[in-house]
Amino acid sequence: MSKNGWNNRSKNTVPLQLPTTYLKPVKRNTITHEFNSGSQVEIPLPQESDEYLSEASTLLRQGIQQQQAGELVAAMKSLQQSLVLFQAVKDLQKQAQVLSFLGLVTYSAGDYKSAISYSQKCMSLSEETSDLTLQMQALSHLGNAYRHLNEHNKAIDFLKKCLKITQQLQDKRSQVAALNNLGLVYKALGKFTQAIEYQQQSLEIVRELKDNWGEEQVLKNLGNAWYALDNYSRAIAYYEQCVVLARSLKNVRSASQVLKNLGNACYALGDYIKAIKYYEERLQLAREIQDQRSEEQSLGSLGVACEALGDHHRAITYYEERLLLARTIKDRRSEEQTLASLRVACYALGDYAKAMQYQQGTPNS
């Protein structure tokens, strides 16, 4: 399945307008699977020669393509125009479909209140037309949006209803999403055991489907849940599987994030050598993709891990690289933290003169 297969998400003549400042995709661990996305994208032109229907269908297809390309402002415009035309010809089925995608776009942009508004309208219409697939989508969007608004009980209620429909329809891809997302709500509530139970079920189904993109996300979420329970060994087991998949999928940013978690988990267990190995892998990835923030973080983590091993000379080397980078990206906070770390490392070596230079912030090269 393609990367875009994991995506997600309305009836007023004047649709909700979304400020353009919102329209940037927000990263999250939700699996926003576009249920039956393949069939949804291929929307046939109506048999009737009705001009409105033809234009509305064209705009809907265009909006879906723009959403999948991450062009959220353009997608909103196309979908809102499509909705107005479908309302003019009173096509309830297509209105519900457009509302679902409007919910998706606003959710993707982090505008959760608008996502809820569109999804509630989609829900009302899809109940009228008895369209279970659209009801399932609307419930998913509602649950995910309420989770981000910290209304966890509402989120659980909607996602459990969504899960029930996925089982009724025997839609396994949608079950994966519903189970994973329920796990995220329980994790947000601090109910980690229940979170793990749901996500473990999600993992079993996604592996059965041989969906590597979905599996990578679920593995990461399971690792996070075990990490939150301070069960670092279990977290490491899931993270290590996740990194292998992320690398095979060339999902470098995800691999970088999980390598950080792996390093932290190993550090928490006192396995500093293994922690350094993962931090070094993350540093290499960060430099490959020119992610200076991740590079700076990795250098700091490496310094701390080397100090834990008692290797202060090596720690200083990493800290000096971090200091240079912090000054390059003009991050005053990181610069001050690194100077403090350098002073401590120099004192540990008995190099008080160098420590004093770092105190002044102007060490000799």
VEXTOR-548295 format. One line per 10 residues: number of its first residue (from 0); their letters; for each residue x, y, z of C-alpha. Coordinates in steps of 0.02 Angstrom, whole numbers, plus 32768, in hexadecimal, padded with zeros to 4 digits. Layout:
# VEXTOR-548295
NUM) a) X Y Z ~ ...
END
This chain:
# VEXTOR-548295
0) mskngwnnrs) 8000 8000 8000 ~ 8040 80AD 7FD9 ~ 8070 812C 805C ~ 7FD7 8193 8031 ~ 7F67 8100 805A ~ 7F70 8133 8110 ~ 7F11 81D5 8112 ~ 7E60 820C 815B ~ 7DB5 8276 815F ~ 7C19 83A1 813C
10) kntvplqlpt) 7B5A 840D 80FC ~ 7B4F 84C7 80FB ~ 7B36 8530 8062 ~ 7BBF 859C 80A9 ~ 7C43 851C 80DD ~ 7CB9 8541 816D ~ 7D4C 85A8 8134 ~ 7DF8 8574 8172 ~ 7E7D 85FA 8191 ~ 7F11 85DA 811F
20) tylkpvkrnt) 7F85 85DC 81B5 ~ 7F3D 8535 81E9 ~ 7F5C 84E1 8145 ~ 7FFA 8481 8163 ~ 7FF8 83C6 8184 ~ 8010 839D 823C ~ 8079 8306 826D ~ 8025 828A 82E3 ~ 801E 81D0 830B ~ 7F69 81BB 82D6
30) ithefnsgsq) 7F4C 8144 8247 ~ 7ED6 81AA 81DD ~ 7EB3 8122 8160 ~ 7E45 8158 80D3 ~ 7DCA 80CB 80D5 ~ 7DBF 807F 8027 ~ 7E2D 810C 7FEA ~ 7E48 80BC 7F40 ~ 7D91 80B8 7F15 ~ 7D74 8164 7F60
40) veiplpqesd) 7DF4 81B7 7EF0 ~ 7DAB 816D 7E53 ~ 7D04 81C6 7E54 ~ 7CAC 81A7 7DAF ~ 7C5A 8235 7D53 ~ 7B9C 8228 7D5D ~ 7B3E 81DD 7CCC ~ 7ACE 8276 7CC5 ~ 7B09 8306 7C5E ~ 7AE1 8378 7CEF
50) eylseastll) 7B64 8402 7CF0 ~ 7B60 841A 7DAD ~ 7B7B 8363 7DD3 ~ 7C09 8356 7D57 ~ 7C62 83EF 7D9B ~ 7C44 83BB 7E50 ~ 7C8E 830D 7E30 ~ 7D26 8359 7DDA ~ 7D43 83CF 7E6C ~ 7D32 833F 7EE8
60) rqgiqqqqag) 7DB4 82D7 7E8C ~ 7E26 836F 7E82 ~ 7E11 8393 7F3C ~ 7E3F 82E0 7F69 ~ 7EDB 82E6 7EFD ~ 7F0E 838D 7F49 ~ 7EF3 834A 7FFA ~ 7F5E 82B2 7FD6 ~ 7FE7 8324 7F92 ~ 7FE0 838B 8033
70) elvaamkslq) 7F9A 8424 7FD9 ~ 7F1B 8448 8061 ~ 7EE9 84F9 8031 ~ 7EC3 84C4 7F7E ~ 7E6A 8427 7FBC ~ 7DF8 848D 802F ~ 7DC9 8501 7FA1 ~ 7DA2 8473 7F27 ~ 7D3F 840F 7FA7 ~ 7CD9 84A5 7FE3
80) qslvlfqavk) 7CAB 84D0 7F2F ~ 7C7D 841A 7F11 ~ 7C10 8418 7FAD ~ 7BAD 84B1 7F75 ~ 7B89 8461 7ECC ~ 7B54 83B9 7F17 ~ 7AE2 8419 7F8F ~ 7A95 8476 7EFB ~ 7A62 83D0 7EAA ~ 7A34 8382 7F54
90) dlqkqaqvls) 7AA9 82ED 7F41 ~ 7AB4 82B6 7FF7 ~ 7B2C 8225 7FD8 ~ 7BAE 8293 7F83 ~ 7B96 831F 8002 ~ 7BC1 82A4 808C ~ 7C5A 826B 802B ~ 7C99 831D 8015 ~ 7C78 8344 80CC ~ 7CE1 82AE 80FD
100) flglvtysag) 7D75 82EE 8098 ~ 7D5E 839D 80DE ~ 7D6A 834D 818A ~ 7E0A 82F8 8153 ~ 7E5A 8398 8112 ~ 7E32 83FB 81AF ~ 7E6D 836C 821E ~ 7F0F 8360 81BA ~ 7F26 841B 81D3 ~ 7F0C 840F 828F
110) dyksaisysq) 7E67 846E 828E ~ 7E0C 83EE 82F8 ~ 7D6E 8454 831B ~ 7D4D 8468 8261 ~ 7D73 83AE 8248 ~ 7CED 8387 82CA ~ 7C6F 83FC 8278 ~ 7C86 83B2 81CB ~ 7C86 82FF 820D ~ 7BE6 8319 8271
120) kcmslseets) 7B8F 8358 81D3 ~ 7BD6 82C4 8174 ~ 7B93 8250 81FB ~ 7AE3 8299 81F0 ~ 7ADC 8287 8133 ~ 7B2A 81D9 812E ~ 7AA9 819E 81AE ~ 7A21 81DF 813A ~ 7A6A 8181 80A7 ~ 7A98 80E7 8112
130) dltlqmqals) 7B4C 80F0 80D3 ~ 7BAF 808D 8154 ~ 7C58 80B1 8105 ~ 7C40 816D 8114 ~ 7BFB 815A 81C5 ~ 7C99 80FA 81EF ~ 7D07 8185 81A8 ~ 7CA6 820D 8204 ~ 7CB2 81AF 82A9 ~ 7D6D 8197 828F
140) hlgnayrhln) 7D89 8250 826D ~ 7D1F 8281 8303 ~ 7D7D 820B 8377 ~ 7E27 8245 833B ~ 7DFA 82FE 8346 ~ 7DB1 82EE 83F6 ~ 7E50 8296 842E ~ 7EB7 832D 83FA ~ 7E3E 839E 8458 ~ 7E59 8330 84F3
150) ehnkaidflk) 7DA2 82FC 84F7 ~ 7DD4 8248 850F ~ 7D2D 81FC 853F ~ 7CDB 8241 84A2 ~ 7D6F 8203 843C ~ 7D5E 8153 8482 ~ 7CA2 8152 8463 ~ 7CB4 8183 83AC ~ 7D47 8110 838A ~ 7CF0 807A 83D9
160) kclkitqqlq) 7C58 809A 8369 ~ 7CCF 80A7 82D6 ~ 7D23 8002 8306 ~ 7C79 7FAD 830F ~ 7C4F 7FE1 825D ~ 7CFB 7FAB 821D ~ 7CD9 7EFE 8265 ~ 7C29 7EFD 821E ~ 7C6E 7F27 8171 ~ 7D03 7EB1 818A
170) dkrsqvaaln) 7D72 7F42 8155 ~ 7E1A 7F0F 819C ~ 7E7A 7FA9 8167 ~ 7DFE 8016 81C4 ~ 7E07 7FA2 825B ~ 7EC3 7FC1 8260 ~ 7EA5 807D 8267 ~ 7E18 8075 82E8 ~ 7E78 8000 835D ~ 7F19 8066 834F
180) nlglvykalg) 7EBE 810A 836E ~ 7E5E 80C4 8404 ~ 7F08 8093 8449 ~ 7F43 8146 8436 ~ 7EAE 8188 849A ~ 7ECC 810C 8527 ~ 7F85 813A 8527 ~ 7F54 81F3 8535 ~ 7EE9 81C3 85CD ~ 7F7E 8169 861B
190) kftqaieyqq) 7F28 80C0 8606 ~ 7FBF 806F 85B4 ~ 7F8B 7FB9 85C9 ~ 7EE9 7FD7 8569 ~ 7F47 803E 84E8 ~ 7FBF 7FAD 84CA ~ 7F2F 7F2F 84BD ~ 7EDC 7F93 8431 ~ 7F7E 7FB4 83D4 ~ 7FB5 7F00 83E2
200) qsleivrelk) 7F12 7ECD 838C ~ 7F34 7F53 8309 ~ 7FE3 7F0D 82ED ~ 7FA3 7E5C 82D1 ~ 7F28 7E95 824B ~ 7FA0 7F0B 81F3 ~ 8020 7E7F 81E7 ~ 7F9C 7E0E 819F ~ 7F7C 7E94 811B ~ 8039 7EA2 80FA
210) dnwgeeqvlk) 8029 7F5F 8104 ~ 80D8 7F9C 8131 ~ 80A8 8053 8140 ~ 801F 802D 81BC ~ 808A 7FAF 821A ~ 8116 802D 822F ~ 809E 80AA 8280 ~ 8050 8028 82F5 ~ 80FC 7FE7 832A ~ 8131 8099 8356
220) nlgnawyald) 8092 80B5 83BC ~ 80AA 8010 8419 ~ 815E 8040 843F ~ 8121 80E8 8481 ~ 809F 8094 84F1 ~ 811E 801B 853D ~ 8198 80AC 8552 ~ 8112 810D 85B2 ~ 8103 8075 8626 ~ 81C2 807E 8643
230) nysraiayye) 81CE 7FD1 85F6 ~ 8264 8000 858D ~ 8290 7F50 8556 ~ 81E4 7F37 8506 ~ 81EB 7FE6 84BC ~ 8294 7FC1 846D ~ 8253 7F1F 8420 ~ 81C7 7F7D 83C5 ~ 8234 8013 8398 ~ 82B9 7FA3 834B
240) qcvvlarslk) 8238 7F50 82D9 ~ 81F3 7FFC 82AF ~ 829E 8041 827B ~ 82BD 7FAE 8207 ~ 8216 7FCE 81B1 ~ 822F 808A 81AB ~ 82D8 8075 8157 ~ 8292 7FF7 80D9 ~ 8207 8074 80B0 ~ 8286 8102 80A6
250) nvrsasqvlk) 8221 815B 812B ~ 82BB 81B5 816B ~ 8266 8232 81DE ~ 8205 81A9 8237 ~ 82A5 8142 8247 ~ 82FD 81D9 8293 ~ 8273 81F1 8314 ~ 8273 8139 8347 ~ 8332 8132 8350 ~ 8328 81C1 83CF
260) nlgnacyalg) 82A9 815C 8435 ~ 8317 80C1 8428 ~ 83AE 8120 8466 ~ 834A 8168 84F8 ~ 8304 80BD 8526 ~ 83B2 806E 8525 ~ 83F5 80FF 858B ~ 8369 80E6 860B ~ 839E 802F 861A ~ 8454 8064 8636
270) dyikaikyye) 848B 8017 8590 ~ 84F0 80B0 855D ~ 8552 805A 84D2 ~ 84B1 8028 847A ~ 8467 80D5 8499 ~ 8500 8123 8444 ~ 84EB 80AD 83B0 ~ 8437 80E7 8394 ~ 845F 819F 83B0 ~ 84ED 8192 8330
280) erlqlareiq) 8476 8143 82B2 ~ 83FD 81D2 82CE ~ 848A 8251 82BA ~ 84B9 8203 8213 ~ 8404 8208 81D6 ~ 83F0 82BC 820F ~ 8489 82EF 81AC ~ 844C 828F 8113 ~ 83A6 82ED 810F ~ 83F5 8390 814F
290) dqrseeqslg) 8386 8395 81E9 ~ 83EB 8409 8257 ~ 8373 8400 82EB ~ 8381 8341 82F3 ~ 843D 834F 82D8 ~ 844E 83C8 836A ~ 83E3 8358 83DA ~ 8447 82BD 83AA ~ 84EC 8311 83D2 ~ 84A9 8342 847D
300) slgvacealg) 846B 8291 84A0 ~ 8512 8248 846A ~ 856E 82BB 84E0 ~ 8500 8289 8572 ~ 8512 81CE 854C ~ 85D0 81DC 853B ~ 85D9 8235 85E3 ~ 8571 81A8 862F ~ 85FA 8131 85F1 ~ 867E 81A1 863D
310) dhhraityye) 86C4 81CF 8592 ~ 86CE 828A 85AF ~ 8747 82AC 851E ~ 86CC 8263 84A1 ~ 863B 82BD 84F7 ~ 8696 8363 84E1 ~ 86AE 833F 8427 ~ 85F2 8327 8410 ~ 85C8 83BE 847D ~ 863E 842D 8419
320) erlllartik) 85EA 83F7 8377 ~ 8541 841B 83C7 ~ 857B 84C7 8400 ~ 85B4 84F4 8351 ~ 850E 84BA 8308 ~ 84A6 8513 838D ~ 8500 85B5 8362 ~ 84E7 8595 82A7 ~ 842A 8581 82BC ~ 8428 860E 833E
330) drrseeqtla) 83DC 85A4 83C7 ~ 840D 8602 8464 ~ 83BF 8583 84DB ~ 841D 84F0 8491 ~ 84BC 8557 848F ~ 84AD 857C 854A ~ 8484 84C6 8572 ~ 851A 848A 850F ~ 8590 8506 8562 ~ 8554 84C6 860B
340) slrvacyalg) 8572 8411 85D3 ~ 8620 843E 8595 ~ 864D 848F 863B ~ 8616 83F4 869B ~ 8677 8380 8627 ~ 8714 83EC 8633 ~ 8709 83F0 86F2 ~ 86F8 8331 86F1 ~ 879E 8329 8692 ~ 87EF 83A8 8706
350) dyakamqyqq) 8803 8424 8676 ~ 87CE 84BC 86DB ~ 881A 853B 8664 ~ 87AF 84F8 85D3 ~ 8718 84F3 8646 ~ 8731 85AB 866E ~ 873B 85D4 85B4 ~ 8693 857E 859B ~ 8652 85E0 8630 ~ 8676 867D 85CA
360) gtpns) 862F 862B 852E ~ 86CD 864A 84CA ~ 873A 85AD 84CC ~ 87DB 85A7 846A ~ 87D2 853E 83CE
END
